[in-house]
Amino acid sequence: MNSPQSDPCEFFRTTIALLAKPWTGHILWTLQEGPLRFNELATRVTGIGEKVLSARLKELEALNLLVRTVHPTTPVRVEYGLTPKGRGFQEVVDAVNRWGALISQPETPGR
C-alpha cells in the first residue's frame, strides 16, 4: 500500500471517502457554530437517525475532528464540538464554493 508521501492523491482520496459518507458534511457544518448536545445535533441534522448519528460522531471523534465532552452534572450532559482539525472543514467548504462559482460562470472564448 502506498504511503501518503509516495502518493499525493492519497490525501484527496481519504478526504473524499470521508465526505462521501452520508451526513458527515452536514454534521461538520452544523458544529461550525459551536458545541451541541446529541439531541440538538439530531434536531438540526434533519432526517438523520440516532444510530447513524452516533456512528458518525464516533468516527469523527476517532479521526480527531471532534471532541466529546462529558460534563459531570445531574443528569450527565454530553456535548460534541469541533477540534481545530474539524474547524478546518470551513476552509474546504469555502474552497468548494469558490470553485463552484468559477465553473458556473459562462465560458469565455480563448480561456
PyMOL commands that place a pseudoatom at each C-alpha (Angstrom):
pseudoatom trace, name=CA, resn=MET, resi=1, chain=A, elem=C, hetatm=0, pos=[0.000, 0.000, 0.000]
pseudoatom trace, name=CA, resn=ASN, resi=2, chain=A, elem=C, hetatm=0, pos=[1.282, 3.476, -0.839]
pseudoatom trace, name=CA, resn=SER, resi=3, chain=A, elem=C, hetatm=0, pos=[2.049, 5.926, 1.928]
pseudoatom trace, name=CA, resn=PRO, resi=4, chain=A, elem=C, hetatm=0, pos=[0.628, 9.473, 1.655]
pseudoatom trace, name=CA, resn=GLN, resi=5, chain=A, elem=C, hetatm=0, pos=[4.157, 10.715, 0.986]
pseudoatom trace, name=CA, resn=SER, resi=6, chain=A, elem=C, hetatm=0, pos=[4.549, 8.475, -2.076]
pseudoatom trace, name=CA, resn=ASP, resi=7, chain=A, elem=C, hetatm=0, pos=[1.040, 9.112, -3.431]
pseudoatom trace, name=CA, resn=PRO, resi=8, chain=A, elem=C, hetatm=0, pos=[-0.022, 12.772, -3.433]
pseudoatom trace, name=CA, resn=CYS, resi=9, chain=A, elem=C, hetatm=0, pos=[-3.600, 11.779, -4.301]
pseudoatom trace, name=CA, resn=GLU, resi=10, chain=A, elem=C, hetatm=0, pos=[-3.953, 9.705, -1.121]
pseudoatom trace, name=CA, resn=PHE, resi=11, chain=A, elem=C, hetatm=0, pos=[-4.959, 12.734, 0.991]
pseudoatom trace, name=CA, resn=PHE, resi=12, chain=A, elem=C, hetatm=0, pos=[-7.561, 13.670, -1.610]
pseudoatom trace, name=CA, resn=ARG, resi=13, chain=A, elem=C, hetatm=0, pos=[-8.991, 10.148, -1.774]
pseudoatom trace, name=CA, resn=THR, resi=14, chain=A, elem=C, hetatm=0, pos=[-9.104, 9.865, 2.021]
pseudoatom trace, name=CA, resn=THR, resi=15, chain=A, elem=C, hetatm=0, pos=[-10.918, 13.198, 2.320]
pseudoatom trace, name=CA, resn=ILE, resi=16, chain=A, elem=C, hetatm=0, pos=[-13.418, 12.414, -0.430]
pseudoatom trace, name=CA, resn=ALA, resi=17, chain=A, elem=C, hetatm=0, pos=[-14.116, 8.981, 1.095]
pseudoatom trace, name=CA, resn=LEU, resi=18, chain=A, elem=C, hetatm=0, pos=[-14.885, 10.612, 4.454]
pseudoatom trace, name=CA, resn=LEU, resi=19, chain=A, elem=C, hetatm=0, pos=[-17.083, 13.337, 2.991]
pseudoatom trace, name=CA, resn=ALA, resi=20, chain=A, elem=C, hetatm=0, pos=[-18.903, 10.829, 0.764]
pseudoatom trace, name=CA, resn=LYS, resi=21, chain=A, elem=C, hetatm=0, pos=[-20.316, 9.094, 3.820]
pseudoatom trace, name=CA, resn=PRO, resi=22, chain=A, elem=C, hetatm=0, pos=[-23.886, 10.237, 4.393]
pseudoatom trace, name=CA, resn=TRP, resi=23, chain=A, elem=C, hetatm=0, pos=[-24.315, 13.050, 6.904]
pseudoatom trace, name=CA, resn=THR, resi=24, chain=A, elem=C, hetatm=0, pos=[-20.597, 13.664, 7.570]
pseudoatom trace, name=CA, resn=GLY, resi=25, chain=A, elem=C, hetatm=0, pos=[-20.506, 17.061, 5.871]
pseudoatom trace, name=CA, resn=HIS, resi=26, chain=A, elem=C, hetatm=0, pos=[-23.796, 18.096, 7.426]
pseudoatom trace, name=CA, resn=ILE, resi=27, chain=A, elem=C, hetatm=0, pos=[-22.582, 17.201, 10.920]
pseudoatom trace, name=CA, resn=LEU, resi=28, chain=A, elem=C, hetatm=0, pos=[-19.288, 19.064, 10.459]
pseudoatom trace, name=CA, resn=TRP, resi=29, chain=A, elem=C, hetatm=0, pos=[-21.134, 22.068, 9.024]
pseudoatom trace, name=CA, resn=THR, resi=30, chain=A, elem=C, hetatm=0, pos=[-23.649, 22.124, 11.872]
pseudoatom trace, name=CA, resn=LEU, resi=31, chain=A, elem=C, hetatm=0, pos=[-20.909, 22.017, 14.513]
pseudoatom trace, name=CA, resn=GLN, resi=32, chain=A, elem=C, hetatm=0, pos=[-19.091, 25.002, 12.966]
pseudoatom trace, name=CA, resn=GLU, resi=33, chain=A, elem=C, hetatm=0, pos=[-21.304, 27.275, 15.106]
pseudoatom trace, name=CA, resn=GLY, resi=34, chain=A, elem=C, hetatm=0, pos=[-20.175, 25.638, 18.346]
pseudoatom trace, name=CA, resn=PRO, resi=35, chain=A, elem=C, hetatm=0, pos=[-20.630, 22.567, 20.544]
pseudoatom trace, name=CA, resn=LEU, resi=36, chain=A, elem=C, hetatm=0, pos=[-24.006, 20.854, 20.650]
pseudoatom trace, name=CA, resn=ARG, resi=37, chain=A, elem=C, hetatm=0, pos=[-25.615, 18.070, 22.630]
pseudoatom trace, name=CA, resn=PHE, resi=38, chain=A, elem=C, hetatm=0, pos=[-26.618, 14.862, 20.864]
pseudoatom trace, name=CA, resn=ASN, resi=39, chain=A, elem=C, hetatm=0, pos=[-30.333, 15.737, 20.727]
pseudoatom trace, name=CA, resn=GLU, resi=40, chain=A, elem=C, hetatm=0, pos=[-29.564, 19.242, 19.458]
pseudoatom trace, name=CA, resn=LEU, resi=41, chain=A, elem=C, hetatm=0, pos=[-27.481, 17.738, 16.665]
pseudoatom trace, name=CA, resn=ALA, resi=42, chain=A, elem=C, hetatm=0, pos=[-30.183, 15.196, 15.847]
pseudoatom trace, name=CA, resn=THR, resi=43, chain=A, elem=C, hetatm=0, pos=[-32.713, 18.024, 15.552]
pseudoatom trace, name=CA, resn=ARG, resi=44, chain=A, elem=C, hetatm=0, pos=[-30.506, 20.253, 13.380]
pseudoatom trace, name=CA, resn=VAL, resi=45, chain=A, elem=C, hetatm=0, pos=[-29.289, 17.483, 11.082]
pseudoatom trace, name=CA, resn=THR, resi=46, chain=A, elem=C, hetatm=0, pos=[-32.781, 16.839, 9.790]
pseudoatom trace, name=CA, resn=GLY, resi=47, chain=A, elem=C, hetatm=0, pos=[-33.509, 13.294, 8.686]
pseudoatom trace, name=CA, resn=ILE, resi=48, chain=A, elem=C, hetatm=0, pos=[-30.586, 11.503, 10.338]
pseudoatom trace, name=CA, resn=GLY, resi=49, chain=A, elem=C, hetatm=0, pos=[-31.350, 8.545, 12.577]
pseudoatom trace, name=CA, resn=GLU, resi=50, chain=A, elem=C, hetatm=0, pos=[-29.880, 8.322, 16.058]
pseudoatom trace, name=CA, resn=LYS, resi=51, chain=A, elem=C, hetatm=0, pos=[-27.931, 5.154, 15.224]
pseudoatom trace, name=CA, resn=VAL, resi=52, chain=A, elem=C, hetatm=0, pos=[-26.268, 6.758, 12.186]
pseudoatom trace, name=CA, resn=LEU, resi=53, chain=A, elem=C, hetatm=0, pos=[-25.590, 9.995, 14.062]
pseudoatom trace, name=CA, resn=SER, resi=54, chain=A, elem=C, hetatm=0, pos=[-23.954, 8.057, 16.884]
pseudoatom trace, name=CA, resn=ALA, resi=55, chain=A, elem=C, hetatm=0, pos=[-21.786, 6.095, 14.427]
pseudoatom trace, name=CA, resn=ARG, resi=56, chain=A, elem=C, hetatm=0, pos=[-20.698, 9.248, 12.565]
pseudoatom trace, name=CA, resn=LEU, resi=57, chain=A, elem=C, hetatm=0, pos=[-19.859, 11.051, 15.806]
pseudoatom trace, name=CA, resn=LYS, resi=58, chain=A, elem=C, hetatm=0, pos=[-17.700, 8.127, 16.958]
pseudoatom trace, name=CA, resn=GLU, resi=59, chain=A, elem=C, hetatm=0, pos=[-15.937, 8.044, 13.602]
pseudoatom trace, name=CA, resn=LEU, resi=60, chain=A, elem=C, hetatm=0, pos=[-15.289, 11.797, 13.588]
pseudoatom trace, name=CA, resn=GLU, resi=61, chain=A, elem=C, hetatm=0, pos=[-14.028, 11.596, 17.168]
pseudoatom trace, name=CA, resn=ALA, resi=62, chain=A, elem=C, hetatm=0, pos=[-11.634, 8.764, 16.222]
pseudoatom trace, name=CA, resn=LEU, resi=63, chain=A, elem=C, hetatm=0, pos=[-10.284, 10.968, 13.402]
pseudoatom trace, name=CA, resn=ASN, resi=64, chain=A, elem=C, hetatm=0, pos=[-9.762, 13.807, 15.907]
pseudoatom trace, name=CA, resn=LEU, resi=65, chain=A, elem=C, hetatm=0, pos=[-12.216, 16.035, 14.026]
pseudoatom trace, name=CA, resn=LEU, resi=66, chain=A, elem=C, hetatm=0, pos=[-14.475, 16.432, 17.028]
pseudoatom trace, name=CA, resn=VAL, resi=67, chain=A, elem=C, hetatm=0, pos=[-14.271, 16.026, 20.756]
pseudoatom trace, name=CA, resn=ARG, resi=68, chain=A, elem=C, hetatm=0, pos=[-16.889, 14.537, 23.049]
pseudoatom trace, name=CA, resn=THR, resi=69, chain=A, elem=C, hetatm=0, pos=[-17.048, 16.386, 26.353]
pseudoatom trace, name=CA, resn=VAL, resi=70, chain=A, elem=C, hetatm=0, pos=[-18.853, 14.881, 29.346]
pseudoatom trace, name=CA, resn=HIS, resi=71, chain=A, elem=C, hetatm=0, pos=[-19.974, 17.462, 31.904]
pseudoatom trace, name=CA, resn=PRO, resi=72, chain=A, elem=C, hetatm=0, pos=[-20.351, 15.959, 35.409]
pseudoatom trace, name=CA, resn=THR, resi=73, chain=A, elem=C, hetatm=0, pos=[-23.820, 17.310, 36.091]
pseudoatom trace, name=CA, resn=THR, resi=74, chain=A, elem=C, hetatm=0, pos=[-27.037, 15.605, 37.067]
pseudoatom trace, name=CA, resn=PRO, resi=75, chain=A, elem=C, hetatm=0, pos=[-28.139, 14.411, 34.630]
pseudoatom trace, name=CA, resn=VAL, resi=76, chain=A, elem=C, hetatm=0, pos=[-24.829, 13.999, 32.821]
pseudoatom trace, name=CA, resn=ARG, resi=77, chain=A, elem=C, hetatm=0, pos=[-24.506, 16.410, 29.902]
pseudoatom trace, name=CA, resn=VAL, resi=78, chain=A, elem=C, hetatm=0, pos=[-22.510, 15.385, 26.819]
pseudoatom trace, name=CA, resn=GLU, resi=79, chain=A, elem=C, hetatm=0, pos=[-21.502, 17.877, 24.131]
pseudoatom trace, name=CA, resn=TYR, resi=80, chain=A, elem=C, hetatm=0, pos=[-19.809, 17.420, 20.784]
pseudoatom trace, name=CA, resn=GLY, resi=81, chain=A, elem=C, hetatm=0, pos=[-17.554, 20.160, 19.459]
pseudoatom trace, name=CA, resn=LEU, resi=82, chain=A, elem=C, hetatm=0, pos=[-15.015, 20.511, 16.692]
pseudoatom trace, name=CA, resn=THR, resi=83, chain=A, elem=C, hetatm=0, pos=[-11.293, 20.299, 17.218]
pseudoatom trace, name=CA, resn=PRO, resi=84, chain=A, elem=C, hetatm=0, pos=[-9.036, 22.712, 15.294]
pseudoatom trace, name=CA, resn=LYS, resi=85, chain=A, elem=C, hetatm=0, pos=[-8.766, 19.985, 12.637]
pseudoatom trace, name=CA, resn=GLY, resi=86, chain=A, elem=C, hetatm=0, pos=[-12.549, 19.759, 12.456]
pseudoatom trace, name=CA, resn=ARG, resi=87, chain=A, elem=C, hetatm=0, pos=[-12.916, 23.534, 12.178]
pseudoatom trace, name=CA, resn=GLY, resi=88, chain=A, elem=C, hetatm=0, pos=[-10.703, 23.282, 9.086]
pseudoatom trace, name=CA, resn=PHE, resi=89, chain=A, elem=C, hetatm=0, pos=[-13.782, 21.923, 7.303]
pseudoatom trace, name=CA, resn=GLN, resi=90, chain=A, elem=C, hetatm=0, pos=[-14.856, 25.556, 6.847]
pseudoatom trace, name=CA, resn=GLU, resi=91, chain=A, elem=C, hetatm=0, pos=[-11.849, 26.067, 4.548]
pseudoatom trace, name=CA, resn=VAL, resi=92, chain=A, elem=C, hetatm=0, pos=[-12.958, 23.076, 2.468]
pseudoatom trace, name=CA, resn=VAL, resi=93, chain=A, elem=C, hetatm=0, pos=[-16.472, 24.498, 2.137]
pseudoatom trace, name=CA, resn=ASP, resi=94, chain=A, elem=C, hetatm=0, pos=[-15.098, 27.915, 1.165]
pseudoatom trace, name=CA, resn=ALA, resi=95, chain=A, elem=C, hetatm=0, pos=[-12.763, 26.416, -1.454]
pseudoatom trace, name=CA, resn=VAL, resi=96, chain=A, elem=C, hetatm=0, pos=[-15.521, 24.271, -2.980]
pseudoatom trace, name=CA, resn=ASN, resi=97, chain=A, elem=C, hetatm=0, pos=[-17.851, 27.291, -3.113]
pseudoatom trace, name=CA, resn=ARG, resi=98, chain=A, elem=C, hetatm=0, pos=[-15.163, 29.389, -4.854]
pseudoatom trace, name=CA, resn=TRP, resi=99, chain=A, elem=C, hetatm=0, pos=[-14.545, 26.637, -7.379]
pseudoatom trace, name=CA, resn=GLY, resi=100, chain=A, elem=C, hetatm=0, pos=[-18.269, 26.114, -7.871]
pseudoatom trace, name=CA, resn=ALA, resi=101, chain=A, elem=C, hetatm=0, pos=[-18.662, 29.817, -8.654]
pseudoatom trace, name=CA, resn=LEU, resi=102, chain=A, elem=C, hetatm=0, pos=[-15.858, 29.565, -11.223]
pseudoatom trace, name=CA, resn=ILE, resi=103, chain=A, elem=C, hetatm=0, pos=[-17.214, 26.535, -13.004]
pseudoatom trace, name=CA, resn=SER, resi=104, chain=A, elem=C, hetatm=0, pos=[-20.723, 28.031, -13.015]
pseudoatom trace, name=CA, resn=GLN, resi=105, chain=A, elem=C, hetatm=0, pos=[-19.591, 31.076, -14.988]
pseudoatom trace, name=CA, resn=PRO, resi=106, chain=A, elem=C, hetatm=0, pos=[-20.185, 31.072, -18.731]
pseudoatom trace, name=CA, resn=GLU, resi=107, chain=A, elem=C, hetatm=0, pos=[-17.114, 30.073, -20.685]
pseudoatom trace, name=CA, resn=THR, resi=108, chain=A, elem=C, hetatm=0, pos=[-15.179, 32.947, -22.239]
pseudoatom trace, name=CA, resn=PRO, resi=109, chain=A, elem=C, hetatm=0, pos=[-13.686, 32.272, -25.694]
pseudoatom trace, name=CA, resn=GLY, resi=110, chain=A, elem=C, hetatm=0, pos=[-9.907, 31.891, -25.584]
pseudoatom trace, name=CA, resn=ARG, resi=111, chain=A, elem=C, hetatm=0, pos=[-9.751, 30.781, -21.967]
for i in range(1, 111): cmd.bond("trace and resi %d" % i, "trace and resi %d" % (i + 1))
show_as sticks, trace
zoom trace
